[in-house]
Amino acid sequence: MATTITRRDILKFAGGGLLGMLFSPLPWKLLDDSAIWTQNWSLTPKLPRGLITTAFSHCTLCSSGCAVKANCVSQMPYFLSGVTNHPLTHGVLCARGIAGHHMAHHPLRITYPHMFDGKSNTSTMRPVALNNALDVIAEKISQTKGSVAILDQQPTRAISRIYREFLNKIDSGLYLTSPSREDSTLAALSEMATRQLPLNYDIENTTLILSFGTPLYDGWGIPGTLTTIKNKHTAKCIQVESRYSRTAMQADEWIPIKPGSEKIFALTIAHEIIRQNLVAKNVHSSMMDYARYQLFVENFKPETYSTYTDVQPAVVQRIAKELASAESAIVLSGPDAGGGPFDFETEKIIASLNLLIGNIGKPGGIVVQNSVPGNEQLISIPRWSEVPDHSISVLIVDDVDSGYALPWKLIEQKLIPEQHLIVNLAPVLNEISAHADYLIPAPAHFEMLRDVSPSVGSNVATFALATPLLQKQDGTIEPSEFIKGIAERLHLPLQIPSYETIVKQQVEKIYASKRGYLFTYADRTKIPLTDMTTAEELWEKLIGGSMWIDEPARQIISLRFTVDTYSMTKELHQNNKLWLLPFGWKGGLSTSQISPVLSKVFHETELRKFHGIVRINPTTANQLGITTHDYAKLSTQRGSLTVQVETSHAVRAGVIEAAIAPLPNGVENFLHVETNSILNLCEISSSGTWKVTAAMLEKI
């Protein structure tokens, strides 16, 4: 390992911009050409000789929790694939999941606690004893006058309950999750409802999906479910998006609206549904403020706002009719992996379209899902815009990520300047590691037991276990043990058993419910839970590779909602400005999130755009005096960056599309200067969003 590593170095490493790494026996320079591997066999990983076997687990690199079949030799996985005939994942495993077993050997892996000797970019990291680190962190928590926050980007796990119990025992505890939530429409509906119920999309049974920017065909929800729907053509997908994304390419219809006009477009659809008398019969009883809502949307005539949205009135009128006449329909919004979420006002307006067409509680719409036994508590998670600036004194960042971007600027503005302490539990150095004070290495992917909770897009509750496929590295500490160590030093009245014990307790409650069935992976059979004799039998089946799938909720819901969104902010409709639109691939935003070998394959095939490449329309290029492959200076109020320009007619005029992504492996050049990035250039709004930023582009 390199003897001195600074915060700035970590930012460069995570961006993929260093020629060689000393964190691994395999320097990244070797990845410049796959042929070089054949000349350096002594440096490449080798599998032992032994018995060929098959094991099953689940991928937890994101919240989808896809089922995994692992081909192993001497119990060491060498090839991962999906589980065929799976009722939810349908045998699909994304590229990131296929290379998931590489993450334990990532060049940025750390297996011993570290700390930084200061907060400047030149501060160096050095090893620290775990007990010493726990002592300092606990002392800081005990003396803090600000909030103690835990950032948990997969908030439905057993460890999530431990985090919340810990925070409830201390003053000013604050539980946070990613600002980009795949269930953003469901969250908006829950907040508008008079009572909370676990809601989810009945995607497999719907016939029409109106999506506002949701990356349905690019990693959102359960990829296998969406892939199956697309291949079988069981539902029409209308994608409303400013960018010709992968989902827009594969959707049945793409509505290319102006950046930032999603709220107005949704309001024009609402106007048409009401004007054409297409509202559901129960709308007066389900929407408590319907009269006020009706009066508000009356002003949003499609012909008046077509110049704002760039959508013709006839298109709006047709979509309104399709939504109302569809056998079943879902309207949803979703974050882009790089571009982030919509503001909450926009999400509420989009969610309210579901109330107008009456699809709440309807098959193929938005339905109530049974809670997983042992995890019935519904929690309200504050939005980042609700957290006061400069209020967090201690921030603990959990070891998993959501796969979505989280700008450091958004975190930084919530921290108490110069007096905060950040603890990062990640097994691999990432962007947050560069700003942390203590680095506590958690076990890597497939090195520890994890529970897998229901995913967005499943109409029934599920439960599974991600069983370890790899030996846990010495020096790593499970997050539950870390929290236990802090709680003991703070003398909190909190009992934290082993993680296996916690999960077993939940399995016992699932068994006691006698609901649903178990789908086993080895023989693809369904076993009703009523046919199982003990909770231990259920546990052994789950450990061996299976998923518990609940029965649909039987209760008929009669929820009432208050939209209460009647303010309008200024929309982006100036034609004389350039707008920067960041985008990304879920889980592939930085080098720390993916296997370096996988990153190389994607970059060489140009399947994914990498850092430093922007795309503009040829008309925009002509106006700026720029041609394809020119280098240019991209500037916003946040700073500037040297980029290479590509032109495409698929990009809107006046828009700069830029990928939030790592550099190609083994490259360090002037496209990656001073650890800057596209995400750093994005302006964070008061609502905690960064979808659109005014920008300038000048040829160098």
Buried (B, 14 or more C-beta within 10 A) or exposed (E): EBEEBBBBBBBBBBBBBBEEBEBBEBBBBBBBEEEEBEEEEEEEEEEEEEEEEEBBBBBBBBBBBBBBBBEBBEBBBEEBBBBEEBBBBBBBBBBBBBBBBBBBBBBBBBBBBBBBEEEEBEBBBEEBEBEEBBBBBBEBBBEBEBBBBBBBBBBBBBBBBBBBBBBEEBEBBBBBBBBBBBBBBBBBBBBBBEEEBBBBBBBBBBBBBBBBBBBBBBBBBBBBBBBBBBEEEBBBBBBBBBBBBBBBEBBEBBBBBBBBBBBBBBBBBBBBBBBEEBBBEEBEEBBBBBEBBBEBBEEBBBEEBBEBBBBEBEBBBEBBBBBBEBEBBBBBBBBBBBBBBBBBBBBBBBBBBBBBBBBBBBEBBBBBBBBBBBBEEEEEBEBBBEBEEBBBBBBBBBBBBBBBBBBBBBBBBBBBEEEBBBBBBBBBBBBBBBBBBBBBBBBBBBBBBBBBBBBBBBBBBBBBBBBBBBEBBEEBBBBBBBBBBBBEBBEBEBEBEEBBEBBBEBBBBBBEBEBBBBBBBBEEEEBEBEEBEEBEBBBEBBBBBBBBBBBBBEEEBEBEBBBEBEEEEEBBBEEEEBBBBBBBBBBBBBBBBBBBBBBBBBBEEEEBBBBBBBBBBBBBBEEBEBEEEBBBEBBBEBEBBBBBBBBEEBBBBBBBBBBBBBBBBBBBEEBBEEBBBBBBBBBBBEBBBBBBBBBBBEEE
